[in-house]
Amino acid sequence: MRTVIFAGGDYKEHDFYRSTINFFDLKIAADSGANFLKFINVVPDILIGDMDSINEETLHFCEENGSKIIRFPPQKDEIDTELAMIEASKIGSETIFIAGAFGTRLDQTLGVFRLMERFRNSIIFNEDVCSFIIDHPLDLESIIGETWSIIPLQKDANNVSLKGFKYDLSHRKMEYLRPYGISNESSENNVFIDPGDGKLLVFRYHSRSFGWIDELSFKLK
């Protein structure tokens, strides 16, 4: 099962998100993420959170249109996006895509990046970029000239290889405290990333294409 979570961050290009909806089997709104779904007239399958930031009108919209509503008290340890990820995992989601994770709350965004390390096969995306973690070698499609940034997680990564980029690497060390993997560029229509003995956080600026949704759903399993 492929699930998309709509969090409460920024949404700029509404048509982009309308176009992604049919790629997913399950739609979960994390609290005020439902406000955006109502705006584009999409009913979430599940609405989850403490409901402290959802509009009353949106809540009625979800109730009247059959969304499953899971309420939590405001005094809780989890952020609403985390609750949505937990619920998606319980249901059996093989990949979890998260929209609306970028916005003015940098602390919330960083929290979601931490959750990606905990929930395997999760992908953050917006109109411009998709981001995911890899811990094994992957061949991925690209468009020549796209920007890619690749950053080691937790510690230095040894024996990292990158192919199909303007700046390739062959069995090199990527240092955790030196982010020189930022702003690389694809030079071919396929790229290869081998994280060596580490984990890599990857950002692909996807040129508003959609092929990465199917590809990552298959290759990150």
HUDAWO-V368528 format. One line per field, one symbol per residue. burial: + if it has 16 or more other ideal C-beta (glycine too) atoms within 10 Angstrom, else -. A space follows every 50 residues. Layout:
burial = ???
//
This chain:
burial = -++++++++-+----++--+---+-+++++++++++++---+++++++++ +--+---++-++----+-+---------+++++++-+++---++++++++ ++-----++--+--++--+-++++++++-++++++--+-+++---+++++ +++---+--+-+-++---+----+------+--+-++---+-++++-+++ ++++++-----++--++-++-
//
